[in-house]
Amino acid sequence: MDKALHTTKERRNTNTIFMHLSTDPCIAEPLLFSRLLDGLERCLDDPKSPLRARFAEEDDYMYYYDSTPSKTLARRIAKRVVQEPTYYTLGDRLTSSNRSCLLCVYNHSVYLGVNHVFIDGTGAGKFICTVLDKDPFDISVIPHFRYHPVFTECMIMTKALPMLAHFPKRHFSYDVSWDEHRKPHFHKHYSAKQAKFIRMKRALESRHDGKFGYASSIVSLMSLFLLAHSEKDEVSIGLTTAFQSDEERFNKISIVFLCIHRPSNWHQTDDYVRIVHISRQVKRALEMYGKEQALGIYLLTNYYTNEFYSNRHVDCVVSCGTFRFPLTCKGKPATMERTEMFGTSMPVYLAAYTCNDRFHVEMYSRTFDLAVDDSTPFILNRLMRSLPS
């Protein structure tokens, strides 16, 4: 179990990941529910599926696998309901039922809640998307982690100096604690046409010899957002990464630290010049130590089982993902309406993803240092005004 995700018997619902997938109204709910049960049963045929994981009551971190037959267990995990589920109601049910995952069908939509201790964001997405015509996740792009004692450590140590030199320091205050307030200080869902994000990414590629990645583009955009709406001259970003592993791991995530400085000419330039400056910092850091740091932190938390809480060192954690093709259910369009994770232990959490022709960002703030409210425009829309044509 990932001990970097703190939990207690009373606070297990604070680790909830919540998702809402909508389908076409012409799809009958009994059919949608039947497809969900079929998909869950296939997943549950694995005796060590994280869907079967449950806490052992005598210890916060001990667990076991429920041996209930797949067909029966699928009907305990998934239900048709008459009231729309929320992050809070599913989180409470996860805790009271001691389940790692619960799904509900309501009004032609599927709602999912998982305990992040057992299931990460990619796993949660795969479970809710069992109702779709095709699996939209391409895990082949996730690198494999293969541990070779001594050799792996030596490879990581070759970049020890730059990693230590760029070790992050938190600059934002953490004012609304997750263990005291389930609701963050501020939460907003931003959305824009995916074409805008692609235009921004291509503009950055043109400044980096045609090579600038999807995750790097998102981190650059999110760093611009944080600097534009705060008075801080530096922000510490944690970019989540993932590995495939042949060994049993619930959360296969790691992190890379990026220290982003405000350009000295910030107030004399537009957003495009600013994000180009930021993107250079992002690219330089990732090339300097990104791979080795991701491997090192994964090794610490998954093999050495070290309780390393990276969230204590960063101002913002950025997660990003994409679906490899448009979502459909029975040939009709489906949409990931939202993903929610309120129980965050860092000042700001930003989750970005593309779905169909839209680019989405979920923003959760637990700091008073970020000057945002409901009228704050999406930074991508603002950036469009200064991008070269």
C-alpha positions in Angstrom: 0.0 0.0 0.0 1.2 3.5 -0.8 2.0 5.1 2.6 2.6 8.5 1.0 -1.2 8.6 0.9 -2.1 9.2 4.5 -5.2 7.7 6.0 -6.9 6.8 9.2 -10.2 5.0 9.9 -12.0 8.3 10.3 -10.4 10.1 7.3 -10.5 7.4 4.6 -13.2 9.3 2.7 -10.8 12.3 2.3 -8.7 10.2 -0.1 -11.6 10.0 -2.6 -11.3 10.4 -6.3 -14.7 11.2 -7.9 -15.6 11.0 -11.6 -18.8 11.7 -13.6 -19.1 10.1 -17.1 -22.2 11.1 -19.1 -23.7 9.2 -22.0 -26.4 9.9 -24.6 -29.9 10.1 -23.2 -31.1 7.6 -25.8 -29.2 4.9 -24.0 -31.5 3.2 -21.6 -30.3 3.1 -18.0 -30.8 -0.7 -17.6 -28.6 -1.2 -20.6 -26.0 1.2 -19.2 -26.1 -0.6 -15.9 -25.7 -4.0 -17.6 -22.7 -2.8 -19.5 -21.2 -1.6 -16.2 -21.7 -4.9 -14.4 -20.2 -6.8 -17.3 -17.1 -4.6 -17.3 -16.7 -4.9 -13.5 -17.1 -8.7 -13.6 -14.2 -8.9 -16.1 -12.0 -6.8 -13.9 -13.0 -8.8 -10.8 -12.0 -12.0 -12.4 -8.5 -11.0 -11.3 -8.3 -12.3 -7.7 -5.9 -9.4 -6.9 -7.9 -6.6 -8.6 -7.8 -3.4 -6.6 -11.6 -3.5 -6.8 -11.4 -6.4 -4.3 -9.1 -4.6 -1.8 -10.5 -3.7 1.6 -8.9 -2.4 4.8 -8.2 -4.8 7.7 -9.9 -3.1 10.6 -7.1 -3.7 13.1 -4.5 -1.6 11.1 -4.8 1.6 9.0 -2.4 0.1 6.3 -3.2 -3.6 6.4 -5.6 -4.9 3.7 -7.0 -8.0 2.2 -8.7 -9.1 -1.0 -12.5 -9.8 -0.9 -13.0 -13.4 -2.3 -16.7 -12.9 -3.1 -17.6 -14.3 -6.6 -17.2 -11.7 -9.3 -20.9 -11.6 -10.3 -22.0 -11.1 -6.7 -19.3 -8.5 -5.9 -20.0 -6.5 -9.0 -23.5 -6.0 -7.7 -22.3 -4.8 -4.4 -19.9 -2.3 -5.9 -22.3 -0.9 -8.6 -25.9 0.3 -7.9 -28.7 2.2 -9.7 -29.7 5.1 -7.6 -32.5 7.7 -7.6 -30.5 10.7 -6.4 -27.4 12.1 -8.0 -24.2 11.1 -6.2 -21.7 13.6 -5.1 -18.1 13.6 -4.0 -19.2 13.7 -0.4 -21.9 11.0 -0.5 -19.7 8.5 -2.4 -16.7 9.3 -0.1 -18.9 8.6 3.0 -20.2 5.4 1.5 -16.6 4.2 0.6 -15.7 4.6 4.3 -18.8 3.1 5.8 -18.8 0.1 3.4 -15.0 -0.4 3.6 -14.7 -0.5 -0.2 -12.0 0.6 -2.5 -14.5 1.6 -5.3 -18.2 2.3 -5.7 -20.1 3.1 -8.9 -23.6 4.4 -9.5 -25.8 4.8 -12.5 -28.1 7.8 -12.5 -29.8 9.8 -15.2 -27.8 8.2 -18.1 -24.6 8.8 -16.3 -22.0 6.8 -14.4 -20.5 8.1 -11.2 -17.5 6.6 -9.6 -15.8 7.1 -6.2 -12.5 5.3 -5.3 -10.2 5.4 -2.4 -6.9 6.8 -3.7 -4.9 4.6 -1.3 -5.9 1.6 -3.4 -6.6 3.1 -6.9 -4.9 5.9 -8.7 -6.4 8.3 -11.3 -5.6 6.1 -14.3 -7.1 3.0 -12.6 -10.2 5.0 -11.6 -10.6 6.1 -15.2 -10.3 2.6 -16.6 -13.0 1.3 -14.2 -15.6 4.0 -15.1 -14.8 3.6 -18.8 -15.8 -0.1 -18.8 -19.2 1.1 -20.1 -17.6 2.5 -23.3 -17.2 0.9 -26.7 -13.4 0.9 -26.5 -10.8 1.4 -23.7 -9.7 5.0 -24.3 -6.5 4.7 -22.2 -3.2 3.9 -23.9 -1.0 2.5 -21.2 1.7 1.6 -23.7 3.0 5.2 -23.3 3.7 4.6 -19.6 7.3 3.3 -19.1 8.0 0.1 -17.3 9.9 0.2 -14.0 12.4 -2.6 -13.7 14.5 -2.6 -10.5 18.1 -3.8 -10.7 19.7 -3.6 -7.2 22.7 -1.3 -7.0 22.6 -0.4 -10.7 19.3 1.5 -10.4 20.6 3.4 -7.4 23.9 4.2 -9.2 22.0 5.6 -12.2 19.8 7.8 -10.0 22.9 9.1 -8.0 24.5 10.4 -11.2 22.0 13.2 -11.0 22.0 13.6 -7.3 23.7 17.1 -7.3 21.2 18.8 -9.7 18.3 17.1 -7.9 19.5 18.5 -4.5 20.3 21.9 -6.1 16.7 22.1 -7.4 15.0 20.5 -4.4 11.7 22.4 -3.9 10.7 24.8 -1.2 7.1 25.7 -0.5 6.2 29.4 -1.0 2.4 29.3 -0.8 0.7 29.0 2.6 -1.4 26.0 3.3 -4.5 27.6 5.0 -7.4 25.2 4.7 -6.2 21.9 5.9 -7.6 18.7 4.3 -7.9 16.9 7.6 -10.1 19.6 9.1 -12.0 20.8 6.0 -13.2 18.4 3.4 -14.1 21.3 1.1 -11.1 23.3 -0.4 -10.9 27.0 -0.1 -11.7 27.3 -3.8 -12.6 24.9 -6.6 -13.3 25.6 -10.2 -13.6 23.6 -13.4 -12.1 25.3 -16.5 -12.7 24.2 -20.0 -11.8 25.4 -23.5 -11.6 24.0 -27.0 -8.8 21.6 -27.5 -7.7 23.5 -30.6 -6.6 26.3 -28.3 -4.4 24.1 -26.3 -2.9 22.6 -29.5 -2.2 26.1 -30.8 -0.4 27.0 -27.6 1.6 23.7 -27.7 2.7 24.3 -31.3 3.7 27.9 -30.4 6.0 26.5 -27.7 7.3 23.8 -30.0 8.4 26.5 -32.4 10.6 27.9 -29.7 12.1 24.5 -28.8 13.2 23.1 -32.2 9.8 21.4 -32.7 10.0 19.3 -29.6 7.9 20.2 -26.5 5.8 17.6 -24.8 2.2 17.5 -23.8 3.0 17.4 -20.0 5.6 20.1 -20.4 3.0 22.3 -22.1 0.5 21.8 -19.3 3.1 22.5 -16.6 4.2 25.7 -18.4 0.5 26.9 -18.7 -0.2 26.0 -15.0 3.0 27.8 -13.8 1.9 30.9 -15.8 -1.5 30.7 -14.1 0.1 30.5 -10.6 2.5 33.4 -11.1 -0.2 35.5 -12.8 -2.5 35.2 -9.8 -0.1 35.5 -6.9 2.6 37.8 -5.7 5.2 35.0 -5.4 8.4 35.2 -7.5 8.9 31.5 -7.5 6.6 28.5 -7.4 7.5 24.8 -6.7 5.6 22.4 -9.0 5.3 18.7 -8.6 4.5 17.0 -11.9 3.0 13.5 -11.4 4.4 10.7 -13.5 3.6 7.0 -13.6 5.3 3.6 -14.2 4.1 0.2 -15.1 5.3 -2.5 -12.8 5.0 -6.3 -12.9 4.8 -6.3 -9.2 1.7 -5.7 -7.1 1.3 -1.9 -6.7 -1.8 0.1 -6.1 -0.6 3.5 -6.9 2.1 3.5 -9.6 2.7 7.2 -9.5 5.9 9.2 -8.9 6.7 12.9 -9.1 9.2 15.3 -10.6 10.0 18.6 -8.9 10.2 21.8 -10.9 11.2 25.2 -9.4 9.8 28.0 -11.7 11.0 31.6 -11.3 9.1 34.7 -12.4 10.9 36.4 -15.3 12.6 39.6 -14.3 10.8 41.5 -17.1 7.4 40.1 -16.1 5.5 43.4 -16.0 7.0 44.6 -19.3 5.9 41.5 -21.3 2.8 39.7 -22.4 1.7 36.2 -21.5 3.3 34.6 -24.6 6.8 35.9 -23.7 6.2 34.9 -20.1 5.2 31.3 -21.0 8.2 30.9 -23.3 10.5 31.9 -20.5 8.7 29.4 -18.2 8.8 26.7 -20.8 12.6 27.0 -21.0 12.9 26.4 -17.3 10.6 23.4 -17.5 12.5 21.8 -20.4 15.9 22.4 -18.8 14.8 20.8 -15.5 13.3 17.8 -17.1 16.3 17.2 -19.3 18.7 17.7 -16.4 17.2 15.3 -13.9 13.5 14.5 -14.6 13.9 10.8 -15.4 16.2 10.1 -12.6 14.1 11.9 -10.0 10.9 10.1 -11.0 12.7 6.8 -10.7 14.2 7.8 -7.3 11.0 8.8 -5.7 9.2 5.8 -7.1 12.0 3.6 -5.6 11.7 5.4 -2.3 7.9 5.0 -1.9 7.3 1.7 -3.6 10.4 -0.4 -2.9 12.0 1.1 0.2 8.4 1.9 1.5 9.8 5.2 2.8 7.1 7.6 4.0 8.2 10.5 1.8 5.5 13.2 1.6 6.4 15.1 -1.5 3.3 17.3 -1.1 4.9 19.0 1.9 7.6 20.5 -0.4 5.5 21.9 -3.3 3.1 24.7 -3.9 1.2 22.8 -6.6 0.9 19.3 -7.9 0.0 19.0 -11.6 -1.5 15.8 -13.0 -2.4 15.4 -16.7 -3.8 12.8 -19.0 -5.6 12.4 -22.3 -7.9 10.0 -24.0 -6.6 8.5 -27.2 -9.8 8.8 -29.1 -13.4 10.2 -28.7 -15.5 8.5 -26.1 -18.5 6.6 -27.2 -21.1 4.3 -25.6 -23.2 2.2 -28.0 -21.9 4.4 -30.8 -23.2 7.6 -29.2 -20.9 10.3 -27.7 -19.9 10.1 -24.1 -18.1 12.8 -22.0 -16.0 12.8 -18.9 -17.9 15.7 -17.2 -15.6 16.1 -14.3 -13.1 14.6 -11.9 -12.8 15.7 -8.3 -10.3 15.2 -5.6 -10.9 17.6 -2.8 -8.7 15.9 -0.1 -5.4 17.5 -1.2 -2.5 18.1 1.1 -0.7 20.8 -1.0 -1.7 24.4 -1.4 -2.9 24.0 -5.0 -3.8 20.9 -7.1 -4.4 21.1 -10.8 -5.7 18.2 -12.9 -5.7 18.7 -16.6 -7.0 16.3 -19.3 -8.4 16.3 -22.8 -11.6 14.7 -23.7 -13.2 14.6 -27.2 -12.6 18.1 -28.5 -12.2 19.9 -25.1 -9.3 20.7 -22.8 -10.3 20.6 -19.1 -8.6 21.8 -15.9 -9.9 21.1 -12.4 -8.4 23.6 -9.9 -8.4 23.1 -6.1 -6.9 25.7 -3.9 -6.3 25.4 -0.1 -4.2 28.6 0.1 -5.1 32.3 0.6 -2.0 33.3 -1.5 -3.7 32.6 -4.8 -6.0 35.4 -5.8 -8.7 33.6 -7.8 -12.5 33.7 -7.7 -15.4 32.7 -9.9 -14.8 35.6 -12.2 -11.1 34.6 -12.8 -10.8 33.8 -16.6 -9.2 30.6 -17.8 -5.5 31.3 -18.3 -5.5 29.5 -21.7 -8.2 31.9 -23.1 -6.2 34.8 -21.8 -3.0 33.5 -23.4 -4.7 33.3 -26.8 -4.7 37.1 -27.1 -0.9 37.2 -27.2 0.0 34.0 -29.1 1.6 34.7 -32.6 -0.9 34.1 -35.4 
